[in-house]
Amino acid sequence: MNFSKELLEKLYRMMLRIRHCEESLVESILNGEIKTPCHLYSGQEAIAAGVCANLGKNDYIFGNHRSHGHYLAKGGDMNSMVAEIYCKSSGCSRGRGGSMHLIDVENGIMGVAPIVAGTISLALGAALASKIRKDNRVTVSFFGDGATGEGVLYESLNFASLKKLPIIYACENNYYSTHLPIKEIRSNDNIAEIAKPFDIPAFKVDGNNVLEVYEIAKKAVDLCRNKGPVFIEFLTYRLRGHVGPDDNVQGTHTDIRPKEEIEHWRKKDPILYLSSYLLDNRIFLKEQLEEIEKQVAEEVLKAKAFAINSEKPSEKELNSYVFKQ
């Protein structure tokens, strides 16, 4: 596939926006300024950027606990997201949801939730509604490899196949379910194969190569709009801990990941891959990429300042927005 310079810049800028935004939260998490648990998306940016670049504003996405990247890539407002993470009233959920409850219906972000596999059935319902309405929307359900242990996924795959629903199952396999490596979770770690019994086309993709992600996602969206469900397994790796900035290296107080493994994946950083591609092919000069990153860094600083300077929800509004009025 030939990639236009405009598209390549869009993908690069989006991945930088996600990375800088995530990393800007680290200090505030560590010093307790951010109270809500944050599952950082650092290292997985190519998936959200590559998939959502193929979606229209009216298409739907549903996410999970690690969905800051999905929100931004689908067009969600950075100010509103960061303010929500700081639990401020100017946040996208008015400060009631925090990091794991983001929504922007206007841009097709129908909701994210921390319950493992919790939004898969909601995405299925949205796809069914689209099929009934004949509105030509595609719904993308983002979930992690841990969700493949939940029965609702298989029930959803069967129903989507039976009704030929316009839904893409986007499994982000980062090789860990919380603190357990995939080899301790699954007898067969080839997740893409679970779609076969349901006659759903499936792809296995290098989730750190945004160009491959974009290409397969484009094919999947076209298939989905015309024929029905598609399953994609993205192989990737989170560069931060399961929750918060803790790197969770073996030998520390919590976790399981060997230092050598983390260093191996740092060399496969999706942003490093794309920047090397852009420079090696002389599509952009180093100075041009540095300027893009400078612009992104300024945007993130403004979003953080907006969040910090926003008001907290009033105690008088404790029962507000609980029910539709």
C-alpha positions as CSV (number, residue, x, y, z in Angstrom):
1,M,0.0,0.0,0.0
2,N,1.2,3.5,-0.8
3,F,0.8,5.8,2.2
4,S,0.4,9.5,1.6
5,K,2.6,12.0,3.4
6,E,-0.6,13.5,5.0
7,L,-1.6,10.1,6.4
8,L,1.8,9.3,7.7
9,E,2.0,12.7,9.5
10,K,-1.5,12.0,10.9
11,L,-0.5,8.6,12.3
12,Y,2.8,9.9,13.7
13,R,1.2,12.9,15.4
14,M,-1.6,10.8,16.9
15,M,0.8,8.3,18.4
16,L,2.9,11.2,19.8
17,R,-0.3,12.8,21.3
18,I,-1.2,9.5,23.0
19,R,2.4,8.9,24.3
20,H,3.0,12.4,25.6
21,C,-0.5,12.6,27.2
22,E,0.1,9.3,29.0
23,E,3.6,10.1,30.2
24,S,2.4,13.5,31.4
25,L,0.3,11.7,34.0
26,V,3.1,9.8,35.6
27,E,4.3,12.5,38.1
28,S,0.7,13.4,39.1
29,I,-0.1,9.7,39.7
30,L,3.0,9.2,41.9
31,N,2.5,12.3,44.0
32,G,-1.2,11.5,44.6
33,E,-2.6,14.4,42.6
34,I,-4.4,12.0,40.4
35,K,-6.6,9.7,42.5
36,T,-8.3,7.5,39.9
37,P,-6.4,4.3,38.9
38,C,-4.8,4.8,35.4
39,H,-3.9,2.0,33.0
40,L,-1.4,3.7,30.7
41,Y,-1.5,3.0,27.0
42,S,2.2,3.7,26.4
43,G,3.6,1.2,23.9
44,Q,0.3,0.3,22.3
45,E,-0.3,3.6,20.4
46,A,0.0,2.1,16.9
47,I,-3.2,0.1,17.4
48,A,-5.6,2.9,18.3
49,A,-4.0,5.3,15.8
50,G,-4.0,2.8,12.9
51,V,-7.5,1.4,13.5
52,C,-9.3,4.7,14.2
53,A,-7.7,6.4,11.2
54,N,-9.9,4.1,9.1
55,L,-13.1,5.1,10.9
56,G,-15.5,7.9,10.3
57,K,-16.9,10.2,12.9
58,N,-20.2,8.3,12.9
59,D,-18.6,4.9,13.5
60,Y,-18.6,3.6,17.0
61,I,-15.9,2.4,19.4
62,F,-16.2,0.7,22.8
63,G,-13.2,0.4,25.1
64,N,-11.8,-1.1,28.3
65,H,-9.7,-0.1,31.3
66,R,-6.7,0.9,29.0
67,S,-8.5,3.2,26.6
68,H,-7.0,6.7,26.7
69,G,-5.4,6.0,23.3
70,H,-8.7,4.8,21.8
71,Y,-10.5,8.0,23.1
72,L,-7.9,10.3,21.6
73,A,-7.5,8.4,18.3
74,K,-11.3,8.5,17.7
75,G,-11.4,12.2,18.0
76,G,-12.1,12.7,21.7
77,D,-11.1,16.1,23.2
78,M,-7.8,15.9,25.1
79,N,-8.8,18.7,27.5
80,S,-12.0,16.8,28.5
81,M,-10.1,13.5,28.9
82,V,-7.3,14.8,31.1
83,A,-9.8,16.8,33.2
84,E,-11.8,13.5,33.7
85,I,-8.6,11.7,34.8
86,Y,-8.2,14.5,37.4
87,C,-11.9,14.0,38.3
88,K,-12.8,17.6,37.4
89,S,-16.3,18.8,36.5
90,S,-15.0,19.8,33.0
91,G,-14.2,16.2,32.2
92,C,-16.0,14.2,29.6
93,S,-17.9,12.3,32.4
94,R,-18.2,15.5,34.5
95,G,-15.5,14.1,36.9
96,R,-17.7,11.2,37.9
97,G,-15.9,8.5,36.0
98,G,-12.2,9.0,36.1
99,S,-9.7,7.3,33.9
100,M,-11.7,4.2,33.1
101,H,-15.1,5.8,32.3
102,L,-14.6,7.9,29.2
103,I,-17.3,8.8,26.7
104,D,-17.8,11.2,23.8
105,V,-21.0,10.2,21.9
106,E,-20.6,13.0,19.4
107,N,-17.4,11.4,18.1
108,G,-18.7,7.8,18.3
109,I,-16.9,7.0,21.6
110,M,-19.8,5.2,23.2
111,G,-18.1,4.3,26.4
112,V,-15.2,2.5,28.1
113,A,-15.4,0.5,31.3
114,P,-12.9,-1.5,33.5
115,I,-14.9,-4.7,33.7
116,V,-13.0,-7.3,31.8
117,A,-15.0,-8.0,28.5
118,G,-17.7,-5.6,29.9
119,T,-18.2,-3.6,26.8
120,I,-18.1,-6.4,24.2
121,S,-21.9,-7.1,24.6
122,L,-22.6,-3.4,24.4
123,A,-20.6,-3.1,21.2
124,L,-22.6,-6.1,19.8
125,G,-25.9,-4.3,20.6
126,A,-24.7,-1.2,18.9
127,A,-23.7,-3.2,15.8
128,L,-27.2,-4.9,15.8
129,A,-28.8,-1.5,16.0
130,S,-26.7,-0.3,13.0
131,K,-27.8,-3.4,11.1
132,I,-31.5,-2.8,11.8
133,R,-31.2,0.9,11.0
134,K,-29.1,0.3,7.9
135,D,-26.9,3.3,8.8
136,N,-23.7,1.8,7.4
137,R,-21.8,2.3,10.7
138,V,-19.0,0.0,11.9
139,T,-18.5,-0.7,15.6
140,V,-15.1,-1.6,16.9
141,S,-14.8,-3.4,20.2
142,F,-11.4,-3.0,21.8
143,F,-10.4,-5.5,24.5
144,G,-7.3,-7.1,25.9
145,D,-6.1,-10.7,25.8
146,G,-7.5,-11.3,29.3
147,A,-11.0,-10.8,27.9
148,T,-10.6,-14.0,25.8
149,G,-11.2,-15.9,29.0
150,E,-14.8,-14.5,29.3
151,G,-17.8,-16.4,27.9
152,V,-19.5,-13.2,26.7
153,L,-16.9,-12.9,23.9
154,Y,-17.8,-16.3,22.5
155,E,-21.5,-15.7,22.7
156,S,-21.0,-12.3,21.0
157,L,-18.9,-13.9,18.2
158,N,-21.6,-16.5,17.5
159,F,-24.4,-13.9,17.4
160,A,-22.4,-11.5,15.3
161,S,-21.6,-14.2,12.8
162,L,-25.2,-15.5,12.7
163,K,-26.6,-12.0,12.1
164,K,-23.7,-10.7,9.9
165,L,-23.2,-7.7,12.1
166,P,-20.9,-4.8,11.3
167,I,-18.5,-5.3,14.2
168,I,-14.7,-5.5,14.5
169,Y,-13.3,-7.4,17.4
170,A,-9.9,-5.7,18.2
171,C,-8.0,-7.8,20.6
172,E,-4.8,-6.1,21.9
173,N,-2.6,-8.9,23.0
174,N,0.1,-7.4,25.2
175,Y,1.0,-10.8,26.6
176,Y,-0.1,-10.1,30.1
177,S,-3.5,-10.4,31.9
178,T,-2.9,-8.1,34.8
179,H,0.2,-9.8,36.2
180,L,0.1,-13.2,34.6
181,P,1.9,-13.9,31.3
182,I,-0.2,-15.4,28.5
183,K,1.6,-18.7,28.7
184,E,0.0,-19.1,32.2
185,I,-3.4,-18.2,31.0
186,R,-4.0,-20.0,27.7
187,S,-3.2,-23.5,26.5
188,N,-3.2,-22.0,22.9
189,D,-1.8,-18.5,22.7
190,N,-2.9,-18.0,19.0
191,I,-5.9,-15.9,19.9
192,A,-6.9,-15.1,16.3
193,E,-7.9,-18.8,16.0
194,I,-10.9,-18.4,18.3
195,A,-12.8,-16.7,15.4
196,K,-12.6,-19.7,13.1
197,P,-15.4,-21.9,14.6
198,F,-17.7,-18.9,14.0
199,D,-16.7,-18.5,10.4
200,I,-15.4,-15.0,11.1
201,P,-12.4,-13.7,9.1
202,A,-9.4,-13.3,11.4
203,F,-6.1,-11.5,11.1
204,K,-3.0,-11.6,13.3
205,V,-1.0,-8.3,13.1
206,D,2.2,-6.8,14.5
207,G,0.5,-4.2,16.7
208,N,3.6,-2.1,17.0
209,N,3.8,-1.5,13.2
210,V,1.3,1.2,12.6
211,L,1.5,0.8,8.8
212,E,0.6,-2.8,9.1
213,V,-2.1,-2.0,11.6
214,Y,-3.6,0.7,9.2
215,E,-3.5,-1.6,6.2
216,I,-5.2,-4.6,7.9
217,A,-7.7,-2.3,9.7
218,K,-8.7,-0.7,6.3
219,K,-9.3,-4.2,4.9
220,A,-11.3,-5.1,8.0
221,V,-13.5,-2.0,7.9
222,D,-14.3,-2.6,4.2
223,L,-15.2,-6.3,5.0
224,C,-17.2,-5.3,8.0
225,R,-19.3,-2.7,6.2
226,N,-20.2,-5.1,3.4
227,K,-20.2,-8.6,4.8
228,G,-20.1,-8.7,8.6
229,P,-17.8,-9.3,11.6
230,V,-14.1,-9.4,11.6
231,F,-11.6,-10.4,14.3
232,I,-8.1,-8.9,14.6
233,E,-5.4,-9.9,17.1
234,F,-2.8,-7.2,17.6
235,L,0.5,-8.3,19.1
236,T,1.9,-5.5,21.3
237,Y,3.4,-4.7,24.7
238,R,2.6,-2.2,27.4
239,L,5.7,-0.3,28.4
240,R,4.3,0.7,31.8
241,G,2.8,-1.5,34.6
242,H,-0.6,-3.0,34.5
243,V,-1.9,0.0,36.4
244,G,0.0,3.2,37.1
245,P,3.6,4.0,36.0
246,D,5.2,1.1,38.0
247,D,7.4,-0.8,35.5
248,N,6.7,-4.0,37.4
249,V,10.2,-5.5,36.9
250,Q,11.0,-8.8,38.5
251,G,12.8,-8.3,41.8
252,T,10.7,-5.3,42.9
253,H,7.7,-5.3,45.2
254,T,5.0,-6.4,42.9
255,D,5.5,-8.1,39.7
256,I,6.7,-10.5,37.1
257,R,8.2,-9.0,34.0
258,P,11.9,-9.6,33.4
259,K,14.0,-6.5,32.7
260,E,15.4,-8.1,29.5
261,E,11.9,-8.6,28.1
262,I,11.0,-4.9,28.6
263,E,14.2,-3.8,27.0
264,H,13.5,-6.1,24.0
265,W,10.1,-4.4,23.5
266,R,11.5,-0.9,24.0
267,K,13.5,-1.5,20.8
268,K,10.2,-2.3,19.1
269,D,8.6,1.0,20.2
270,P,5.9,1.8,17.7
271,I,6.8,5.5,17.6
272,L,10.5,4.7,17.1
273,Y,9.5,2.3,14.2
274,L,7.5,5.0,12.4
275,S,10.0,7.8,12.9
276,S,12.8,5.6,11.5
277,Y,10.6,4.8,8.5
278,L,9.9,8.4,7.9
279,L,13.5,9.4,8.1
280,D,15.0,6.4,6.2
281,N,12.6,7.0,3.3
282,R,13.2,10.8,3.4
283,I,9.6,11.5,3.8
284,F,10.3,13.9,6.6
285,L,13.4,15.6,7.9
286,K,14.5,15.2,11.5
287,E,13.8,18.9,12.2
288,Q,10.2,18.4,10.9
289,L,9.6,15.5,13.2
290,E,11.0,17.5,16.1
291,E,8.6,20.3,15.3
292,I,5.6,18.0,15.3
293,E,6.7,16.6,18.7
294,K,7.1,20.2,20.0
295,Q,3.6,21.1,18.9
296,V,2.2,17.9,20.6
297,A,4.1,18.6,23.8
298,E,2.6,22.1,24.0
299,E,-0.9,20.7,23.4
300,V,-0.4,18.2,26.3
301,L,0.9,20.9,28.6
302,K,-2.2,23.0,27.9
303,A,-4.5,20.1,28.5
304,K,-2.8,19.4,31.9
305,A,-3.1,23.0,32.9
306,F,-6.8,23.1,31.8
307,A,-7.4,20.0,34.0
308,I,-5.5,21.3,37.1
309,N,-7.2,24.7,36.9
310,S,-10.7,23.2,36.5
311,E,-13.2,23.0,39.4
312,K,-14.0,19.8,41.2
313,P,-17.6,18.6,41.1
314,S,-19.7,20.2,43.9
315,E,-20.9,18.1,46.8
316,K,-24.3,19.6,46.1
317,E,-24.3,17.8,42.7
318,L,-23.6,14.4,44.2
319,N,-26.9,12.9,42.9
320,S,-26.9,14.8,39.6
321,Y,-26.6,12.9,36.4
322,V,-27.5,9.6,38.0
323,F,-30.7,9.4,36.0
324,K,-31.5,10.9,32.6
325,Q,-33.5,14.1,33.1
